[in-house]
Amino acid sequence: MKRAGGSPTVALNAKGIRMREEGIDILSFAAGEPDYDTPEPVKAAAIEAIRQNDTHYTSAAGTTALRRRIVRKLREENGIDVSEDGIIVTPGAKPALFAAMMCFLEPGDECLVLTPAYPSYRSGILMAGAGYVPVPLRFEDGFRVTRKMLEAKVTARSKMLIVCNPCNPTGHVLSAEEVRDIADFVLAHDLLLIADEIYEKLIYDGREHLSLGALPEISDRVITLNGLSKSAAMTGWRIGYSASSPSLARVMLKFQQNSLNCTAAFTQTASVAAFDCAAETEAMRLGYLRRRDLICDGLNAIPGITCPRAEGAFYAFFRVDHRGMSAGELAEYILEKERILLVPGTAFGEGGEGCLRMSFAADEASLHEALRRLGRLFG
Ligand SMILES: Cc1ncc(COP(=O)(O)O)c(C=O)c1O
């Protein structure tokens, strides 16, 4: 625990909440949280499940109904051929991530992470006692990864690679070429691959989401992580899952049995309905797309700011060139001068220097106001 830091985004969010409670007029774009409400059919199903006393332990791996629905979803939407005993339902995707790292990483092992990355990857690796090996991607290259970059970081101790697609924070969506390179790489070095697909449904401009777990030659070494937090605006429900070969799932199930036990019963029951809420998810995606364009166009109009159009997820990850300030200094400066809370790119590890992350899962009035204040500060 000494080696792992806290979560910078959670800490910043708490700071924003505290400032607001103190009556400070602050605009916070630090959280990774949809601003939509959970679809009505899911809420109705949860209320009914509680009425029916669906309030006891479930099997540790999750209810049969939900696991079957996940199996169908993965087959139909992702081309991932997984059986029911390869699915573990967890209270959010994060516990599935930690289960995988606790189960398959040991002191002496190394885990490669494409950075900038979700900070919990690093924390989890360090909590498992393993070595964290960043593979820094470049802003100038659109955060694309190549086989060469991966090969430069692999050692005899490498055990696992973590990939987030679409990526939090950069919004990058893996191309077919990158997927091929990653698959060849993990196969050549006998690695496990964690594919975090939590933002899968939030992809723009006609891009296609490609699941690494769908490639037959590596499917037995891929642990796909997903959940309903982002796709169905269900962060507080805590529903995620892992999908893998039954032999990997058996190990992770032991971890779940001995730690979390199971995911809340009525949220599991209600979650089955979320997989039939494609129309609601699509409406959210279109809303995020509109706000992505609003924020990118607005930021790019400010001198010194370069904001690539996020290919997926709901974050603008932009570079600010201002008096040689570091990302941390910039975030402090913006908070102090204009009361806007953003996350410094360095919170996401190597490759994030000079950048800031701004969630555009926020109401349009706040986004307009933030653009006005940033324009005043840098214009
Ligand atoms: C990349 C990534 N993976 C996993 C998670 C965790 O999601 P959950 O709320 O399902 O635990 C998040 C949440 O911010 C995330 O951004």
The ligand as an SDF file (V2000), in Angstrom:
LIG
                    3D

 16 16  0  0  0  0  0  0  0  0999 V2000
  -10.6600    3.0930  -17.8230 C   0  0  0  0  0  0  0  0  0  0  0  0
  -11.5660    2.7750  -16.6950 C   0  0  0  0  0  0  0  0  0  0  0  0
  -11.6610    1.4970  -16.3030 N   0  0  0  0  0  0  0  0  0  0  0  0
  -12.4320    1.1480  -15.2730 C   0  0  0  0  0  0  0  0  0  0  0  0
  -13.1800    2.0890  -14.5960 C   0  0  0  0  0  0  0  0  0  0  0  0
  -13.9870    1.6310  -13.4190 C   0  0  0  0  0  0  0  0  0  0  0  0
  -15.3300    1.5750  -13.6850 O   0  0  0  0  0  0  0  0  0  0  0  0
  -16.3630    1.0750  -12.5940 P   0  0  0  0  0  0  0  0  0  0  0  0
  -17.1240    2.2810  -12.1650 O   0  0  0  0  0  0  0  0  0  0  0  0
  -17.2380    0.1130  -13.3390 O   0  0  0  0  0  0  0  0  0  0  0  0
  -15.6420    0.4340  -11.4950 O   0  0  0  0  0  0  0  0  0  0  0  0
  -13.1270    3.4330  -14.9820 C   0  0  0  0  0  0  0  0  0  0  0  0
  -13.8830    4.4590  -14.2420 C   0  0  0  0  0  0  0  0  0  0  0  0
  -13.6140    5.6250  -14.2830 O   0  0  0  0  0  0  0  0  0  0  0  0
  -12.2950    3.7800  -16.0630 C   0  0  0  0  0  0  0  0  0  0  0  0
  -12.2040    5.0540  -16.4840 O   0  0  0  0  0  0  0  0  0  0  0  0
  1  2  1  0
  2  3  1  0
  2 15  2  0
  3  4  2  0
  4  5  1  0
  5  6  1  0
  5 12  2  0
  6  7  1  0
  7  8  1  0
  8  9  2  0
  8 10  1  0
  8 11  1  0
 12 13  1  0
 12 15  1  0
 13 14  2  0
 15 16  1  0
M  END
$$$$
